[in-house]
Amino acid sequence: MSKHTPGPWVVEEWDVREPDGCVINGGLQVVAIKNGAKCSIYAATEDGDGDEMEANLNLIAAAPQLLLALEDAEKILRGIAEQVPSVKNRCDSYIALLAKAKGDSE
């Protein structure tokens, strides 16, 4: 897997306008800037639940920072797993989840 677009990612509003300025479509998107170009993830819901859509986009936008936090936590988890055998399985599952997020496993 190739590396993801680095953060920060942000949620921002977007809209499509008619030439007269009337909005014909709009919503929210996750935006990351890479080499001066916007990399965007758009979301929409069929049932019009904008709160759910916004919550999903906020979670996606936080992904790069969450990944960095998990990478820091991995070092701690490996130490805990070695020292406290009773939590080894739990630590191993967290480490496996981090590998999945980085595309290192299925």
C-alpha positions in Angstrom: 0.0 0.0 0.0 1.3 3.5 -0.8 1.6 6.1 1.9 -1.5 8.1 2.6 -1.7 11.8 2.1 -0.2 13.3 5.2 -2.3 15.5 7.5 -3.7 17.7 8.5 -7.0 16.8 7.0 -9.9 19.1 7.5 -13.7 19.0 7.0 -14.9 21.9 4.9 -18.1 22.9 3.1 -18.4 22.8 -0.6 -21.1 23.7 -3.1 -21.9 23.7 -6.8 -23.5 26.9 -8.0 -25.4 27.9 -11.1 -24.0 30.8 -13.1 -26.4 33.1 -11.3 -24.9 32.1 -7.9 -27.8 29.7 -6.8 -26.5 26.7 -5.0 -27.7 23.5 -6.7 -25.7 21.0 -4.7 -23.6 21.2 -1.5 -22.3 19.4 1.4 -19.1 18.6 3.3 -15.8 17.1 2.3 -12.6 16.0 3.9 -9.7 17.9 2.4 -6.0 17.2 2.5 -3.5 19.3 0.6 -0.7 17.5 -1.2 1.7 19.4 -3.4 -0.6 22.4 -3.6 -3.6 20.2 -4.8 -6.6 19.3 -2.7 -7.2 15.6 -2.1 -10.9 15.4 -1.1 -13.3 12.8 0.2 -16.9 13.7 -0.2 -19.8 12.2 1.6 -23.5 12.1 1.2 -26.4 10.3 2.8 -29.4 8.9 1.1 -31.7 9.6 4.1 -30.4 13.1 4.6 -28.8 12.5 8.0 -26.3 15.3 7.9 -25.3 14.8 11.5 -24.2 11.2 10.7 -22.4 12.4 7.6 -20.5 15.1 9.5 -19.5 12.7 12.2 -18.2 10.2 9.6 -16.2 13.0 7.9 -14.7 14.2 11.2 -13.6 10.6 12.0 -12.0 10.3 8.5 -10.3 13.7 8.9 -8.8 12.7 12.2 -7.3 9.5 10.7 -3.7 10.8 10.1 -3.4 12.0 13.7 -5.0 8.8 15.0 -2.5 6.8 13.1 0.4 8.8 14.5 -1.0 8.3 18.0 -1.3 4.6 17.4 2.2 4.4 16.2 3.4 6.0 19.4 1.2 3.7 21.5 2.6 0.6 19.6 5.9 1.1 21.4 4.2 1.2 24.7 2.0 -1.8 23.9 4.9 -3.9 22.9 6.6 -3.2 26.2 3.4 -4.0 28.2 2.8 -7.2 26.2 6.3 -8.4 27.2 5.9 -7.4 30.9 2.3 -8.4 31.5 1.4 -11.7 29.9 -2.3 -11.4 30.9 -2.8 -8.5 28.5 -0.6 -9.9 25.6 -3.6 -11.0 23.5 -5.3 -7.6 23.8 -2.0 -5.8 23.0 -1.4 -8.1 20.0 -4.9 -7.3 18.6 -4.2 -3.6 18.9 -0.9 -4.0 17.1 -2.6 -6.0 14.4 -5.2 -3.3 13.9 -2.4 -0.7 13.5 -0.8 -2.9 10.8 -4.1 -3.1 9.0 -4.5 0.7 9.1 -1.0 1.0 7.5 -1.9 -1.6 4.9 0.7 -4.1 6.2 -1.9 -6.9 6.7 -5.4 -7.9 5.7 
